[in-house]
Amino acid sequence: MPDLAEIVEPLLEARSKLRENFAALHRKLLAIVRDDAVCRRLTTIPGVSPVVALAFTATSTFRPASATPRRSDRSWG
C-alpha cells in the first residue's frame, strides 16, 4: 500500500498553485471593475458581484444615444 504522503503531497501542491492563480486573476478582475464606471455602478446593486458586472458589461450590446452608426454595422436600427 502506497504511503499516504505520496498521494496527498502532489494534490496539495496542485491545490496551492490553483489558489495562487485564482488570487492573481481575481485581483486583475477587481482592478478592471474598479477602473470601469459602468461596472462600479452595477456593483452597487445588491447581488451584483464584480464578476457579474464585468460579464454583463463585456457582453452588453448597449450603445449610448450619442453613438453614431458605422457603415460596417448593418444591424443599426
For each residue, the residues with C-beta under 8 A, 3 or more apart:
1:
2: 6 7
3: 6 7
4: 7 8
5: 8 9
6: 2 3 9
7: 2 3 4 10 11
8: 4 5 11 12
9: 5 6 12 13
10: 7 13 14
11: 7 8 14 15
12: 8 9 15 16
13: 9 10 16 17
14: 10 11 17 18
15: 11 12 18 19
16: 12 13 19 20
17: 13 14 20 21
18: 14 15 21 22
19: 15 16 22 23
20: 16 17 23 24
21: 17 18 24 25
22: 18 19 25 26
23: 19 20 26 27
24: 20 21 27 28
25: 21 22 28 29
26: 22 23 29 30
27: 23 24 30 31
28: 24 25 31 32
29: 25 26 32 33 50 51 54
30: 26 27 33 34 50
31: 27 28 34 35
32: 28 29 35 36 39 54
33: 29 30 36 39 40 43 50 53 54
34: 30 31 39 40
35: 31 32
36: 32 33 39 40 54 57
37: 40 41
38: 41 42 53 57
39: 32 33 34 36 42 43 50 53 54 57
40: 33 34 36 37 43 44 53
41: 37 38 44
42: 38 39 45 48 52 53 56 57
43: 33 39 40 48 49 50 53
44: 40 41 48
45: 42 48
46:
47:
48: 42 43 44 45 52 53 56
49: 43 52 53
50: 29 30 33 39 43 53 54
51: 29 54 55
52: 42 48 49 55 56
53: 33 38 39 40 42 43 48 49 50 56 57
54: 29 32 33 36 39 50 51 57 58
55: 51 52 58 59
56: 42 48 52 53 59 60
57: 36 38 39 42 53 54 60
58: 54 55
59: 55 56
60: 56 57
61:
62:
63: 67
64: 67
65:
66:
67: 63 64
68:
69: 73 76
70: 73 76
71:
72:
73: 69 70 76
74:
75:
76: 69 70 73
77:
